[in-house]
């Protein structure tokens, strides 16, 4: 697969933010709805890891700005707060095959 730009199909870009009366905000967007596949990878999270760095490590050969694809990993692993890595340290997470994800978004 040739290198592509994924910003146009980023589900975070197409989401919308709801602001509640008390000032709280919530991002509402569609999430990936893919089942795990044999073409996916797995990675054991280490202390200090961040999802954008993991995305870059796995996707930089396929897309420009690969670090912006972190949401693909968090969606597939049902992550509620992508900035809070503690629950994942030492655990194996699914790294979806980016070619499969991109095809599903077209």
C-alpha positions as CSV (number, residue, x, y, z in Angstrom):
1,X,0.0,0.0,0.0
2,X,1.3,3.4,-0.8
3,X,1.6,6.1,1.8
4,X,-1.6,8.1,2.2
5,X,-2.9,11.0,4.3
6,X,-5.6,9.9,6.7
7,X,-6.7,13.3,8.2
8,X,-9.7,13.4,5.9
9,X,-11.1,10.2,7.3
10,X,-10.2,10.7,10.9
11,X,-13.3,9.9,13.0
12,X,-12.2,12.4,15.6
13,X,-12.2,15.2,13.0
14,X,-15.8,14.3,12.0
15,X,-17.1,14.0,15.5
16,X,-18.7,16.8,17.4
17,X,-18.3,18.2,20.9
18,X,-21.4,18.6,23.1
19,X,-21.0,21.3,25.8
20,X,-23.2,20.8,28.9
21,X,-24.7,23.6,31.0
22,X,-22.1,22.9,33.8
23,X,-19.2,23.3,31.3
24,X,-18.5,19.6,30.8
25,X,-17.7,18.5,27.3
26,X,-18.2,15.2,25.5
27,X,-16.9,14.1,22.1
28,X,-19.6,12.3,20.2
29,X,-18.5,10.4,17.1
30,X,-18.8,7.1,15.3
31,X,-16.2,4.5,16.4
32,X,-14.6,1.8,14.4
33,X,-16.8,-1.3,14.2
34,X,-14.3,-4.0,13.1
35,X,-13.8,-7.5,14.4
36,X,-10.2,-8.6,15.1
37,X,-8.5,-10.2,12.2
38,X,-5.5,-12.5,11.6
39,X,-3.8,-9.6,9.8
40,X,-3.8,-7.5,13.0
41,X,-0.9,-7.2,15.4
42,X,-0.6,-7.3,19.1
43,X,1.6,-5.2,21.4
44,X,2.4,-5.4,25.1
45,X,2.1,-1.9,26.6
46,X,5.1,-0.7,28.6
47,X,5.4,2.1,31.2
48,X,5.8,5.4,29.3
49,X,4.0,4.3,26.2
50,X,1.4,6.6,24.6
51,X,-1.1,5.6,22.0
52,X,0.2,8.1,19.4
53,X,3.7,6.7,19.7
54,X,2.5,3.2,19.3
55,X,0.5,4.2,16.2
56,X,3.6,5.9,14.8
57,X,5.7,2.7,15.4
58,X,3.2,0.5,13.6
59,X,1.8,2.8,10.9
60,X,4.6,5.1,9.8
61,X,5.4,3.0,6.7
62,X,1.9,3.2,5.5
63,X,0.6,6.7,6.2
64,X,1.8,10.3,6.6
65,X,1.4,11.6,10.2
66,X,1.0,8.1,11.5
67,X,0.8,9.3,15.1
68,X,-2.6,10.8,14.3
69,X,-4.0,7.3,13.8
70,X,-3.9,6.5,17.5
71,X,-7.7,6.5,17.6
72,X,-7.8,3.4,15.5
73,X,-5.9,1.5,18.2
74,X,-8.0,3.0,21.0
75,X,-11.3,2.2,19.3
76,X,-10.3,-1.4,18.7
77,X,-9.3,-1.8,22.3
78,X,-12.4,0.1,23.7
79,X,-10.3,2.7,25.5
80,X,-12.4,5.3,27.3
81,X,-9.6,7.7,28.2
82,X,-6.6,7.5,25.7
83,X,-4.5,9.7,28.0
84,X,-4.7,7.3,30.9
85,X,-2.3,4.4,30.1
86,X,-2.0,2.9,33.5
87,X,-4.7,0.2,33.0
88,X,-2.9,-1.1,29.9
89,X,0.7,-1.4,31.2
90,X,1.8,-5.0,30.9
91,X,-1.3,-5.9,28.9
92,X,-1.5,-6.9,25.3
93,X,-3.5,-4.6,23.0
94,X,-4.7,-5.1,19.5
95,X,-3.1,-3.1,16.7
96,X,-5.5,-3.2,13.8
97,X,-4.2,-3.6,10.3
98,X,-4.2,-0.1,9.0
99,X,-5.0,-1.2,5.4
100,X,-8.1,-3.0,6.6
101,X,-9.2,0.0,8.7
102,X,-8.7,2.4,5.8
103,X,-10.7,0.2,3.4
104,X,-13.5,0.0,6.0
105,X,-13.7,3.8,6.1
106,X,-14.1,4.4,2.4
